[in-house]
Amino acid sequence: MKKLIAFVSILLTLFSCKSVHYTPKSYNESQIIAGSSGGVSGTIREYCLLDNGQLFMSKGVDGEWKAMRKLKKSTTRDIFEKAGDLGLDRLNFKHPGNMTYYLVIKQPPRFNEIKWGESGISTPDSLKEFHHFLMTVFQP
């Protein structure tokens, strides 16, 4: 009887354990958001990667985040390291256009938003390349 009670206790403990899932709005650690907005249709599409590997997507103006998948720890770490190497947490570049591309780096308490797309303004290749890389990794 004691063995049965111990077994049931262990089973209950195992089934009550769940991994914690966050949303970009409830997560208080580092995040990278990459997206685009504007154009003829005014479409907004953005992706948010939490430093725990959770990936989200948002379309439209409602801003509702939908969970996509979880990236490998190594991929997540590489993305955040690359953002740090590029100095995106402190780069001051705000030149939105009709079609705007953007990166948002959140490292509480710091927050930095980078926008480009304005015609006649030269955008650093490193920004465009990093954004393209993220879109390749993030899109299903």
Beta strands, then each sheet from edge to edge (+ up, - down):
strand 1: 31-38
strand 2: 43-50
strand 3: 54-59
strand 4: 66-70
strand 5: 99-107
strand 6: 110-116
sheet 1: 4+ 3- 2+ 1- 5+ 6-
end
